[in-house]
Amino acid sequence: MKTHIRPLVFAIFAAAITGCASIAPLDAAPVDAKQALSDAMHAQLRQSFGYHTQIHVSNAIREEALAQASEEQKSASSDIMTACEDAHDAAYVSLTKKLMAEQGVLADAIEKTEDFEALKQTYQSCVNERNAIFDTAESFDAEAFFERTQDMTVDAQFDLLYEELQAHENQADAVRAASIATYQAAHDGQHTALDAKKADLFSAYLISPTQLSMIGNYQPLAGKISVLPAAHYQAKNLNFYVNQPLYIDLQQGIIYLWADNFAMVNSETIDKSLGDKWRNKWLAFHLNDGSLPKSFSRDLITFIMDAKKQSFDSLNVSAFDLINSDQMLATPHLMTNLSEQAITTIKGTGSIIRVQPQAADRAYARYLFADTLYHSIVGRYSEFSEPSFGNIERSIIEGESVIEVVNAEDTDASFEAVAEEVKIDSKLFVRMLLNALNQVSQSYQADVQMGGEVSQDGQQGFWHYGLKSGGISWIHQRQYLANPTLPKEHQKLRHEQPMIIDTFTTITRVHPEPFARLPAAHRTPNADNSINIGDYGQDLVKRIQSGDDKYSKILLALFSGEGSALDVGDEFELPTLPDELDQQPEDNDHSDANP
């Protein structure tokens, strides 16, 4: 699945890093910024270029909050439910040391002192305050209810009781939540000295030593796209580098992945007999292995571009602004997160377009892309319009309006297609793609119909496009990730103090050797140095089906969606106990006997 969607990702990526158009002055209307960017992206698709992307991760927002924490916050308990106990224990240890060392009080006499009694009273007051906060909601007065409704019929009384209980419970939950929030604010346990130490270690041992990058070429006339994502970790006692070459041959309709990173996992999990057959090899994924119509690949690219255009056009013009470098560099934490080279590049750019859509507009644009692409495919190719992919009933969302579309034509009578043979082919991957697109569409529709609004938790990301010499010279993307270093039960704080991810892409000339680390004879994939993953997959399926590895059979059923993993599981038998274990020994009675 992940491999199949990858070409779509890079097709969209290519559309995002394009540019070649005349640019309006800085005081132009917002609609000019949007149109200028749209024209530039479409023009760039016809040009060849290289790109170099650097990904910068920062925990600066969290670190800043910890640095500004008060002394009370630094010494607070990490769990508000044990805050009283933690404070009492720390105070008791301190009191014991003080009385025994300074006043010579014996350990047995400590609890008889006035200081201990004051400590005890403080603890009781803390517990009482906590209990009062969590018990703020009043209980339902059933006696008053029945006295008030004694003249009603039983059915009417029962219906009213249900309504009032529901209303009371909702009100109680709201009061309780507000009280707990107030108590949590007064007993902040997420900015302690230990939290600050953890944040420092997280930055020193993970963020700072790690470098994430990606280089490659986009060559539409030659029909080639090359991508080399890489991760480099360099610390005092550890230094490693890993990359994953990817090559797309648009003319042949083949995606190539360098096999080294997958060989070990495959040999350890599925194909135990793989050995070194994938050494110095590319894995070739044919977009069309013959299971799809010949026109599918060409149509798919057209569908993607059309869906991308509709998604882009749906964004409000107010989301596009023409700014200068000073305005961009005023973005919080940007100067400290980007490299000096990136900052110098930004300062040398005359015009910059900022794209910052609202959360609701962005969610709708994602939905529109998925829905448009999905229905373009199933509308053109009827073999993919089975009910399992949601084509029988669907909704069209336009603003606050929801139009329900029902397919009245009952195609084939069989809704249960049982394949005679498991086939891992292009058609299967297209079905997986359609299923993923349909899930995006259905999820958005459900959110709109149930809640009416799209959640806007946390800060919203944005993009900057650098315009120079009539084209796009660089792209910056800012994303905020719910902070993974904070506990999941503190969702609000995770969004208020997120991780920052700044991605800076520089548009360059075509790189002569994007895969320079590979052996010279293998830098360009071909039929001689690659493995046809379709042929390999069919051979693997046959070997699994004819073998005795039931776990691999279950995995195959789950992956392909053909057959049932439960059917395979039925072949397992629980071991039976020998008959002699069910018999109690007659001469094994060690109970005491009376004389």
Backbone torsions as a table, in degrees:
resi	resn	phi	psi	omega
1	MET	NA	-49.6	-176.5
2	LYS	-63.6	-39.4	-179.4
3	THR	-67.1	-38.8	-176.2
4	HIS	-69.6	-36.0	-177.3
5	ILE	-76.5	-19.2	-175.2
6	ARG	-53.2	-43.5	179.2
7	PRO	-62.2	-32.2	178.0
8	LEU	-66.7	-40.1	179.9
9	VAL	-60.2	-43.2	-177.2
10	PHE	-77.3	-24.8	172.7
11	ALA	-65.3	-42.9	177.5
12	ILE	-67.5	-39.7	178.8
13	PHE	-60.1	-40.5	179.0
14	ALA	-63.6	-37.7	179.2
15	ALA	-67.9	-24.0	-176.7
16	ALA	-86.4	-20.3	-175.7
17	ILE	-111.3	38.4	-177.0
18	THR	-110.7	159.3	176.3
19	GLY	179.3	137.5	173.2
20	CYS	-178.3	84.0	-178.5
21	ALA	-158.7	155.6	174.6
22	SER	-72.0	143.2	-171.5
23	ILE	-112.7	139.3	179.5
24	ALA	-75.0	160.6	178.2
25	PRO	-66.3	169.0	-173.6
26	LEU	-64.9	-23.5	-177.6
27	ASP	-92.8	16.8	-179.2
28	ALA	-71.1	162.3	179.2
29	ALA	-71.4	158.0	-179.7
30	PRO	-55.7	-35.0	-178.8
31	VAL	-62.5	-30.0	178.3
32	ASP	-68.3	-37.9	178.4
33	ALA	-64.0	-43.5	179.7
34	LYS	-65.1	-44.9	-178.2
35	GLN	-67.2	-39.3	179.3
36	ALA	-62.3	-42.5	179.5
37	LEU	-67.4	-40.2	179.0
38	SER	-62.3	-45.8	179.5
39	ASP	-63.2	-40.4	-178.4
40	ALA	-64.9	-42.3	-178.8
41	MET	-65.9	-41.7	-179.8
42	HIS	-67.1	-37.1	179.5
43	ALA	-68.1	-37.4	-176.4
44	GLN	-67.0	-25.2	-178.9
45	LEU	-60.6	-20.8	-178.1
46	ARG	-95.0	2.0	-177.3
47	GLN	-112.2	153.2	175.1
48	SER	-94.0	140.9	178.2
49	PHE	-159.8	161.6	171.0
50	GLY	-104.6	168.0	178.3
51	TYR	-148.4	152.1	178.1
52	HIS	-135.7	116.0	-176.5
53	THR	-110.9	133.3	173.4
54	GLN	-119.5	134.2	-178.4
55	ILE	-111.4	120.9	-177.6
56	HIS	-113.6	124.9	-179.2
57	VAL	-111.3	140.1	-177.9
58	SER	-144.4	145.8	174.0
59	ASN	-111.6	30.6	-170.8
60	ALA	-62.9	-37.5	-178.0
61	ILE	-64.2	-44.3	177.9
62	ARG	-65.7	-44.0	-179.6
63	GLU	-63.3	-38.5	178.8
64	GLU	-64.6	-42.0	178.6
65	ALA	-65.2	-39.1	179.1
66	LEU	-68.4	-35.9	179.3
67	ALA	-67.3	-27.6	-178.9
68	GLN	-93.6	4.6	-178.2
69	ALA	-66.5	144.9	178.2
70	SER	-78.0	168.4	178.3
71	GLU	-63.1	-34.5	178.0
72	GLU	-65.3	-40.3	177.8
73	GLN	-66.6	-40.2	-177.9
74	LYS	-64.3	-31.6	-177.4
75	SER	-99.0	4.6	-176.8
76	ALA	-72.4	162.0	175.9
77	SER	-78.6	144.7	-179.5
78	SER	-73.7	-17.1	-179.4
79	ASP	-123.2	115.6	-176.7
80	ILE	-65.1	-24.1	-179.6
81	MET	-73.3	-16.5	177.2
82	THR	-119.5	16.2	-177.4
83	ALA	-61.5	-42.2	-179.6
84	CYS	-63.8	-44.6	-178.7
85	GLU	-66.4	-41.4	179.9
86	ASP	-64.8	-43.1	178.7
87	ALA	-64.3	-40.2	179.5
88	HIS	-64.3	-44.6	-178.5
89	ASP	-63.6	-43.5	179.6
90	ALA	-64.2	-42.5	179.4
91	ALA	-66.9	-35.7	-179.3
92	TYR	-67.4	-42.2	177.8
93	VAL	-62.8	-43.5	179.4
94	SER	-64.0	-41.9	179.6
95	LEU	-65.3	-41.4	179.9
96	THR	-61.3	-45.6	178.7
97	LYS	-61.6	-41.0	-177.9
98	LYS	-65.4	-48.6	-176.0
99	LEU	-68.4	-40.8	-176.7
100	MET	-75.2	-38.6	-176.1
101	ALA	-82.1	-40.8	-173.9
102	GLU	-92.7	-35.0	-174.4
103	GLN	-111.7	-4.7	177.5
104	GLY	69.0	24.2	179.7
105	VAL	-74.6	135.0	178.2
106	LEU	-71.2	154.0	-177.5
107	ALA	-59.9	-38.0	-178.3
108	ASP	-69.5	-20.3	-175.5
109	ALA	-97.6	-2.4	-176.2
110	ILE	-62.4	-42.2	-176.0
111	GLU	-72.9	-3.3	177.9
112	LYS	-99.2	-0.9	-177.4
113	THR	-85.3	160.6	177.9
114	GLU	-67.7	-33.9	178.9
115	ASP	-62.1	-40.3	179.0
116	PHE	-67.8	-38.2	179.4
117	GLU	-63.9	-39.4	177.1
118	ALA	-65.0	-38.8	177.3
119	LEU	-63.5	-39.8	179.4
120	LYS	-65.0	-42.2	179.5
121	GLN	-65.1	-39.0	177.6
122	THR	-62.1	-41.2	178.7
123	TYR	-64.6	-44.4	180.0
124	GLN	-62.9	-40.0	178.7
125	SER	-63.9	-39.5	178.9
126	CYS	-63.8	-44.5	179.9
127	VAL	-65.2	-42.7	179.6
128	ASN	-62.7	-40.2	178.3
129	GLU	-63.3	-43.4	179.8
130	ARG	-63.9	-44.5	179.8
131	ASN	-64.3	-38.3	-180.0
132	ALA	-65.3	-37.1	179.4
133	ILE	-65.6	-43.2	-176.0
134	PHE	-82.1	-9.2	178.6
135	ASP	-115.8	31.4	-175.8
136	THR	-70.8	-29.7	-177.1
137	ALA	-71.4	132.4	178.6
138	GLU	-77.6	148.6	178.5
139	SER	-76.7	156.0	-179.3
140	PHE	-72.1	129.9	-178.4
141	ASP	-87.2	88.0	-178.1
142	ALA	-67.3	-37.0	-178.5
143	GLU	-62.8	-43.4	179.3
144	ALA	-66.0	-35.7	179.7
145	PHE	-63.4	-49.9	-177.0
146	PHE	-68.4	-30.4	176.1
147	GLU	-68.9	-36.3	-178.8
148	ARG	-75.2	-26.7	-174.8
149	THR	-113.6	22.1	-174.8
150	GLN	-66.3	-21.2	-179.6
151	ASP	-87.9	-3.4	-178.1
152	MET	-85.0	158.5	174.6
153	THR	-69.0	163.6	-177.2
154	VAL	-63.3	-44.0	-179.2
155	ASP	-63.5	-46.0	179.6
156	ALA	-64.3	-40.0	179.1
157	GLN	-63.4	-41.5	179.7
158	PHE	-64.9	-43.8	179.7
159	ASP	-62.2	-43.3	179.7
160	LEU	-66.5	-38.4	178.6
161	LEU	-61.1	-43.3	179.5
162	TYR	-61.3	-44.6	-179.3
163	GLU	-63.4	-44.3	-177.5
164	GLU	-70.4	-34.9	176.4
165	LEU	-64.4	-41.4	177.8
166	GLN	-63.0	-46.3	179.7
167	ALA	-63.1	-41.5	179.7
168	HIS	-64.5	-41.4	-179.4
169	GLU	-66.1	-40.7	177.9
170	ASN	-63.2	-42.7	178.6
171	GLN	-65.9	-41.0	179.6
172	ALA	-63.5	-40.2	178.3
173	ASP	-63.3	-40.9	180.0
174	ALA	-65.3	-43.6	179.3
175	VAL	-64.5	-43.4	-178.8
176	ARG	-64.6	-42.2	179.8
177	ALA	-64.1	-41.4	178.6
178	ALA	-64.9	-40.1	-179.6
179	SER	-66.6	-42.8	179.5
180	ILE	-64.7	-40.0	178.5
181	ALA	-62.0	-40.9	177.7
182	THR	-63.8	-42.7	-179.6
183	TYR	-66.4	-40.4	179.0
184	GLN	-64.3	-39.1	178.8
185	ALA	-63.9	-35.0	-179.9
186	ALA	-80.6	-19.0	-179.3
187	HIS	-126.4	60.0	-177.0
188	ASP	-67.1	116.1	179.4
189	GLY	-112.8	19.0	-178.3
190	GLN	-113.7	14.4	177.4
191	HIS	-134.2	40.7	-176.7
192	THR	-79.7	169.9	177.0
193	ALA	-62.4	-34.2	177.2
194	LEU	-66.5	-38.1	177.1
195	ASP	-62.0	-40.8	178.9
196	ALA	-63.8	-39.9	178.4
197	LYS	-65.3	-42.1	178.1
198	LYS	-61.9	-41.1	-179.9
199	ALA	-64.7	-39.8	177.9
200	ASP	-63.3	-43.6	179.9
201	LEU	-66.9	-38.8	179.0
202	PHE	-60.9	-42.1	179.6
203	SER	-71.4	-41.8	-175.1
204	ALA	-71.8	-35.2	-172.7
205	TYR	-105.4	-8.4	178.9
206	LEU	-127.2	-53.7	-174.3
207	ILE	-71.1	-53.3	-174.6
208	SER	-62.8	-42.4	-177.7
209	PRO	-76.6	-7.3	-173.1
210	THR	-100.2	132.5	175.4
211	GLN	-124.2	126.2	179.3
212	LEU	-115.6	132.2	-176.7
213	SER	-150.5	169.5	177.2
214	MET	-156.7	130.7	174.8
215	ILE	-126.5	163.1	179.0
216	GLY	171.1	-176.4	-179.9
217	ASN	-130.6	147.7	172.0
218	TYR	-121.6	112.0	-175.3
219	GLN	-129.1	83.6	-174.3
220	PRO	-66.9	-35.8	-179.0
221	LEU	-67.7	-35.6	177.5
222	ALA	-84.9	-9.9	-179.7
223	GLY	71.2	37.8	-176.2
224	LYS	-131.2	139.2	171.3
225	ILE	-134.9	125.0	177.8
226	SER	-119.4	140.4	-176.9
227	VAL	-138.7	132.5	177.7
228	LEU	-133.2	85.3	172.6
229	PRO	-74.9	143.5	-176.5
230	ALA	-145.6	150.6	175.3
231	ALA	-130.6	130.9	-179.0
232	HIS	-127.3	122.6	178.0
233	TYR	-117.1	122.9	-177.9
234	GLN	-133.6	108.1	177.7
235	ALA	-126.1	-174.3	-175.1
236	LYS	-62.2	-45.1	-174.8
237	ASN	-112.9	9.4	-177.1
238	LEU	-149.1	132.8	179.0
239	ASN	-146.5	114.5	177.7
240	PHE	-142.7	156.4	-179.2
241	TYR	-136.8	132.6	178.6
242	VAL	-137.9	140.7	176.8
243	ASN	-141.8	170.1	-179.3
244	GLN	-140.5	91.4	178.2
245	PRO	-61.5	138.7	177.5
246	LEU	-138.4	133.5	-176.6
247	TYR	-134.9	129.9	179.9
248	ILE	-116.2	120.8	175.9
249	ASP	-100.4	99.2	-176.5
250	LEU	-69.6	-31.0	-179.1
251	GLN	-69.0	-41.0	179.3
252	GLN	-89.1	-14.0	-178.0
253	GLY	69.7	45.2	-177.2
254	ILE	-129.8	136.5	172.8
255	ILE	-107.1	127.5	-179.5
256	TYR	-111.4	133.3	173.7
257	LEU	-122.5	132.5	176.0
258	TRP	-64.8	131.9	-164.5
259	ALA	-82.5	-17.0	-171.0
260	ASP	-54.2	-44.1	-175.3
261	ASN	-70.5	-16.1	-178.5
262	PHE	-103.7	-18.9	-173.5
263	ALA	-62.5	-47.4	-177.0
264	MET	-64.9	-44.5	-180.0
265	VAL	-61.8	-43.7	-179.1
266	ASN	-64.1	-43.4	-177.6
267	SER	-70.0	-26.2	-179.3
268	GLU	-86.7	-20.7	-173.8
269	THR	-111.8	-50.2	-171.5
270	ILE	-110.9	-56.8	-173.3
271	ASP	-102.9	88.9	-176.5
272	LYS	-69.4	-16.8	-178.4
273	SER	-100.4	16.0	-175.3
274	LEU	-65.1	-44.7	-178.5
275	GLY	63.7	-135.5	-179.6
276	ASP	-107.3	27.1	-177.7
277	LYS	-65.6	-22.5	-179.1
278	TRP	-97.3	8.0	-178.0
279	ARG	-67.1	130.3	-178.5
280	ASN	54.2	44.8	-179.7
281	LYS	-128.8	154.1	169.3
282	TRP	-99.7	148.3	171.9
283	LEU	-97.0	120.0	-176.1
284	ALA	-99.5	117.5	176.5
285	PHE	-106.1	107.9	179.6
286	HIS	-79.2	122.4	178.8
287	LEU	-61.6	-30.8	176.1
288	ASN	-137.0	104.8	-178.9
289	ASP	-93.5	15.6	-178.7
290	GLY	104.5	-11.8	179.3
291	SER	-84.6	-9.5	179.4
292	LEU	-113.2	157.9	174.6
293	PRO	-59.0	150.8	-176.3
294	LYS	-61.3	-30.5	-176.5
295	SER	-84.5	0.4	-171.1
296	PHE	-64.3	-47.7	-176.5
297	SER	-60.2	-44.9	179.3
298	ARG	-63.8	-43.4	179.5
299	ASP	-66.1	-36.2	-178.3
300	LEU	-61.6	-43.3	178.0
301	ILE	-61.5	-42.5	177.5
302	THR	-62.1	-43.0	179.7
303	PHE	-63.0	-41.5	-179.5
304	ILE	-63.1	-46.0	-178.6
305	MET	-65.2	-38.7	178.1
306	ASP	-66.3	-42.5	178.8
307	ALA	-65.2	-39.6	178.1
308	LYS	-63.9	-41.5	179.6
309	LYS	-63.2	-45.6	179.5
310	GLN	-64.4	-37.7	177.8
311	SER	-63.8	-44.6	179.4
312	PHE	-65.2	-44.9	-178.3
313	ASP	-64.0	-24.8	-178.0
314	SER	-73.0	-17.7	-179.0
315	LEU	-70.1	140.1	-179.5
316	ASN	-68.6	142.1	-178.9
317	VAL	-62.4	-22.8	179.3
318	SER	-68.3	-13.0	179.0
319	ALA	-79.9	-8.8	-176.0
320	PHE	-110.6	128.4	179.3
321	ASP	-137.1	141.0	171.3
322	LEU	-92.1	119.8	-177.6
323	ILE	-129.0	175.8	175.7
324	ASN	-110.6	178.3	-174.4
325	SER	-65.5	-35.7	179.6
326	ASP	-63.5	-40.6	178.3
327	GLN	-64.7	-39.0	179.9
328	MET	-68.6	-45.0	-176.9
329	LEU	-70.2	-10.6	174.3
330	ALA	-78.4	-5.3	176.9
331	THR	-59.1	129.4	-177.7
332	PRO	-53.7	131.6	173.7
333	HIS	68.6	7.9	-178.6
334	LEU	-74.9	-42.8	-177.9
335	MET	-61.9	-36.6	-177.7
336	THR	-83.7	-16.7	-175.6
337	ASN	-94.2	-37.7	-178.8
338	LEU	-80.0	161.0	177.4
339	SER	-74.8	161.5	178.5
340	GLU	-62.2	-36.5	179.1
341	GLN	-63.5	-41.0	179.0
342	ALA	-65.7	-41.4	179.6
343	ILE	-63.8	-41.4	177.4
344	THR	-62.0	-40.4	178.1
345	THR	-62.5	-42.2	179.9
346	ILE	-63.6	-44.0	-178.4
347	LYS	-63.8	-25.5	180.0
348	GLY	-89.8	9.8	-178.6
349	THR	-101.4	128.9	-177.6
350	GLY	-76.9	-41.3	-176.0
351	SER	-129.4	136.9	-179.1
352	ILE	-133.2	134.2	175.8
353	ILE	-104.2	123.8	175.2
354	ARG	-99.6	131.6	177.6
355	VAL	-118.4	113.6	-176.8
356	GLN	-139.2	78.1	-179.9
357	PRO	-74.2	156.3	174.6
358	GLN	-67.6	158.8	-178.2
359	ALA	-58.8	-41.4	-179.3
360	ALA	-65.7	-40.9	178.8
361	ASP	-66.1	-38.5	179.7
362	ARG	-67.4	-41.4	178.6
363	ALA	-63.8	-40.4	178.8
364	TYR	-66.7	-37.9	178.7
365	ALA	-64.3	-40.4	177.0
366	ARG	-64.4	-43.4	178.2
367	TYR	-61.4	-43.6	-177.0
368	LEU	-64.6	-39.3	177.3
369	PHE	-62.3	-49.9	-177.8
370	ALA	-63.9	-44.0	-177.0
371	ASP	-68.2	-41.1	180.0
372	THR	-65.9	-45.5	-179.8
373	LEU	-64.5	-42.5	-179.5
374	TYR	-59.0	-52.2	-174.8
375	HIS	-76.8	-19.9	171.9
376	SER	-67.0	-40.7	-179.1
377	ILE	-69.9	-52.0	-175.9
378	VAL	-71.1	-24.9	177.1
379	GLY	-73.3	-32.7	-179.7
380	ARG	-85.1	-34.6	-176.6
381	TYR	-121.3	101.0	-173.2
382	SER	-66.3	-19.9	-178.7
383	GLU	-67.6	-13.0	178.7
384	PHE	-102.2	13.0	-174.1
385	SER	-100.3	32.8	177.5
386	GLU	-69.0	157.7	178.8
387	PRO	-59.9	-26.6	-177.3
388	SER	-63.7	-16.0	178.7
389	PHE	-107.2	18.6	170.0
390	GLY	73.9	24.8	-177.1
391	ASN	-91.6	-7.6	-179.9
392	ILE	-75.7	-44.6	178.2
393	GLU	-131.3	137.6	177.0
394	ARG	-153.4	169.4	179.3
395	SER	-124.4	145.6	173.9
396	ILE	-110.3	120.5	-177.9
397	ILE	-98.9	124.6	176.6
398	GLU	-135.5	99.6	-175.2
399	GLY	64.7	-124.8	179.0
400	GLU	-94.2	0.0	-179.1
401	SER	-91.8	141.4	178.0
402	VAL	-125.7	119.0	179.3
403	ILE	-107.4	119.9	179.0
404	GLU	-87.5	125.1	179.1
405	VAL	-112.3	123.9	-179.4
406	VAL	-116.8	127.9	178.0
407	ASN	-83.7	106.3	-176.0
408	ALA	-78.4	-15.3	-178.3
409	GLU	-82.2	118.0	176.8
410	ASP	-88.8	101.5	-175.0
411	THR	-62.8	-114.6	179.2
412	ASP	-76.6	151.7	-178.1
413	ALA	-67.1	-26.9	-173.7
414	SER	-87.8	117.5	172.8
415	PHE	-94.1	-7.4	-177.8
416	GLU	-113.6	97.6	-179.6
417	ALA	-92.3	114.4	-179.6
418	VAL	-106.9	114.1	-177.0
419	ALA	-77.0	142.8	177.9
420	GLU	-76.0	-26.6	-176.7
421	GLU	-143.0	137.5	178.2
422	VAL	-73.2	126.8	-179.8
423	LYS	-128.6	118.0	173.5
424	ILE	-94.1	94.7	-176.0
425	ASP	-136.5	-174.6	-178.1
426	SER	-61.7	-36.3	-179.7
427	LYS	-62.5	-38.3	178.5
428	LEU	-63.2	-42.9	-179.5
429	PHE	-67.6	-34.8	176.2
430	VAL	-65.1	-40.1	177.3
431	ARG	-62.4	-40.3	178.2
432	MET	-64.8	-40.2	176.3
433	LEU	-61.4	-46.5	-180.0
434	LEU	-61.8	-39.4	178.9
435	ASN	-63.1	-42.1	178.5
436	ALA	-65.0	-43.4	178.1
437	LEU	-62.7	-40.9	-179.4
438	ASN	-65.8	-36.3	178.1
439	GLN	-64.9	-40.5	176.3
440	VAL	-60.7	-46.2	-178.9
441	SER	-63.9	-49.0	-177.7
442	GLN	-65.5	-36.5	179.0
443	SER	-63.6	-42.9	178.7
444	TYR	-64.7	-44.3	179.7
445	GLN	-61.0	-40.5	179.6
446	ALA	-64.8	-41.0	179.0
447	ASP	-62.7	-42.9	-179.0
448	VAL	-66.6	-44.4	-176.5
449	GLN	-71.6	-34.3	-177.5
450	MET	-83.4	-48.2	-174.0
451	GLY	-104.8	-28.3	179.6
452	GLY	85.2	-16.6	-179.0
453	GLU	-136.6	151.2	176.9
454	VAL	-91.3	134.0	-178.9
455	SER	-60.1	137.5	180.0
456	GLN	-121.9	41.7	179.0
457	ASP	-62.1	134.4	174.5
458	GLY	76.3	-178.3	-179.5
459	GLN	-80.7	148.5	-177.0
460	GLN	-96.2	140.2	179.6
461	GLY	-76.9	175.9	-178.5
462	PHE	-160.3	172.5	-179.4
463	TRP	-127.8	152.1	168.9
464	HIS	-126.7	135.6	176.9
465	TYR	-118.7	120.6	177.9
466	GLY	-85.5	124.6	-177.2
467	LEU	-108.0	126.0	-178.3
468	LYS	-153.2	133.6	178.7
469	SER	54.7	40.8	176.4
470	GLY	75.5	14.7	179.7
471	GLY	-148.3	178.3	177.3
472	ILE	-91.3	121.2	-178.2
473	SER	-99.8	-21.5	177.4
474	TRP	-161.2	162.0	177.6
475	ILE	-134.9	135.7	173.7
476	HIS	-120.8	135.5	175.6
477	GLN	-126.2	129.4	175.8
478	ARG	-108.4	125.7	176.5
479	GLN	-125.6	150.0	176.4
480	TYR	-118.1	125.4	-178.5
481	LEU	-110.7	127.3	176.3
482	ALA	-48.7	124.7	-167.8
483	ASN	-61.1	114.0	-178.2
484	PRO	-74.6	-10.1	179.8
485	THR	-83.1	-7.9	179.6
486	LEU	-101.2	150.8	-179.9
487	PRO	-60.2	147.0	-177.2
488	LYS	-65.6	-25.9	-179.7
489	GLU	-71.9	-11.0	177.5
490	HIS	-105.0	61.4	-176.0
491	GLN	-62.3	-40.7	-178.8
492	LYS	-61.0	-44.9	-179.7
493	LEU	-68.4	-35.0	177.5
494	ARG	-60.1	-34.2	178.8
495	HIS	-85.6	-29.2	179.2
496	GLU	-74.3	-28.6	-179.9
497	GLN	-124.7	65.0	-173.5
498	PRO	-79.7	167.5	168.6
499	MET	-76.9	146.8	177.9
500	ILE	-103.9	131.7	174.9
501	ILE	-123.9	112.1	177.3
502	ASP	-107.3	120.4	178.4
503	THR	-110.7	121.4	-177.6
504	PHE	-120.0	117.9	-178.0
505	THR	-113.2	124.1	177.0
506	THR	-102.8	128.7	176.9
507	ILE	-83.8	126.0	-175.1
508	THR	-128.3	-177.3	169.6
509	ARG	-71.8	164.1	-179.5
510	VAL	-61.5	129.4	177.8
511	HIS	-72.2	128.3	-178.5
512	PRO	-66.6	-35.7	-178.0
513	GLU	-138.1	80.9	179.8
514	PRO	-67.5	-22.5	-179.6
515	PHE	-113.0	49.7	-174.6
516	ALA	-65.1	-22.8	-178.9
517	ARG	-76.5	-16.8	-179.0
518	LEU	-80.0	156.8	174.1
519	PRO	-55.4	143.7	-172.9
520	ALA	-55.0	-36.9	-176.5
521	ALA	-77.1	-5.3	-174.9
522	HIS	-120.6	8.8	-176.3
523	ARG	-73.3	-24.0	174.6
524	THR	-117.2	116.8	-177.1
525	PRO	-70.7	148.9	176.4
526	ASN	-153.9	-174.8	-176.6
527	ALA	-66.1	-27.5	-176.6
528	ASP	-78.5	-31.7	-176.4
529	ASN	-110.3	25.6	-178.4
530	SER	-133.7	159.5	176.5
531	ILE	-110.4	122.7	175.8
532	ASN	-71.1	107.0	-173.9
533	ILE	-67.1	-24.2	177.0
534	GLY	-67.9	-48.6	177.6
535	ASP	-64.0	-41.5	178.9
536	TYR	-62.5	-40.9	-179.2
537	GLY	-63.3	-42.6	178.9
538	GLN	-64.1	-40.1	178.0
539	ASP	-65.4	-40.3	179.2
540	LEU	-64.4	-41.3	179.1
541	VAL	-60.5	-44.0	-179.9
542	LYS	-63.4	-40.5	-179.8
543	ARG	-67.2	-37.6	178.7
544	ILE	-68.1	-44.3	-178.1
545	GLN	-65.1	-32.3	-179.5
546	SER	-90.8	-5.5	-179.0
547	GLY	-92.4	-172.5	-177.6
548	ASP	-108.4	5.0	-177.7
549	ASP	-82.0	95.8	-177.0
550	LYS	-68.7	-31.0	179.2
551	TYR	-65.0	-40.5	177.2
552	SER	-66.2	-34.6	177.8
553	LYS	-65.2	-42.0	177.6
554	ILE	-63.0	-44.7	179.3
555	LEU	-61.1	-39.6	178.5
556	LEU	-63.9	-42.6	179.6
557	ALA	-65.0	-39.7	179.8
558	LEU	-68.0	-39.3	-177.1
559	PHE	-71.3	-46.2	-173.5
560	SER	-80.6	-24.0	-176.2
561	GLY	76.7	4.8	179.7
562	GLU	-101.1	134.0	-178.3
563	GLY	77.9	-166.3	-177.1
564	SER	-134.5	131.8	175.6
565	ALA	-63.6	-29.2	178.9
566	LEU	-67.4	-34.6	178.1
567	ASP	-62.9	-40.1	177.6
568	VAL	-66.8	-39.4	-179.3
569	GLY	-64.4	-23.5	179.5
570	ASP	-64.4	-19.3	-178.6
571	GLU	-75.1	-15.6	178.7
572	PHE	-74.4	141.6	178.0
573	GLU	-124.4	135.3	176.1
574	LEU	-72.0	140.4	178.8
575	PRO	-66.6	142.5	179.0
576	THR	-99.2	143.9	179.3
577	LEU	-77.9	143.1	175.2
578	PRO	-60.7	149.5	-177.5
579	ASP	-60.0	-33.4	-175.3
580	GLU	-67.9	-22.9	179.1
581	LEU	-74.1	-21.5	178.7
582	ASP	-80.5	-11.7	-177.5
583	GLN	-95.2	132.7	178.4
584	GLN	-82.2	129.2	178.8
585	PRO	-65.2	134.8	-175.9
586	GLU	-81.0	-25.2	-174.3
587	ASP	-104.5	28.5	-176.6
588	ASN	-115.0	30.5	-179.1
589	ASP	-92.2	110.5	-178.1
590	HIS	-104.5	16.5	179.7
591	SER	-69.6	150.6	-179.9
592	ASP	-69.7	137.0	179.3
593	ALA	-109.2	141.6	177.7
594	ASN	-74.7	143.0	179.0
595	PRO	-67.9	NA	NA
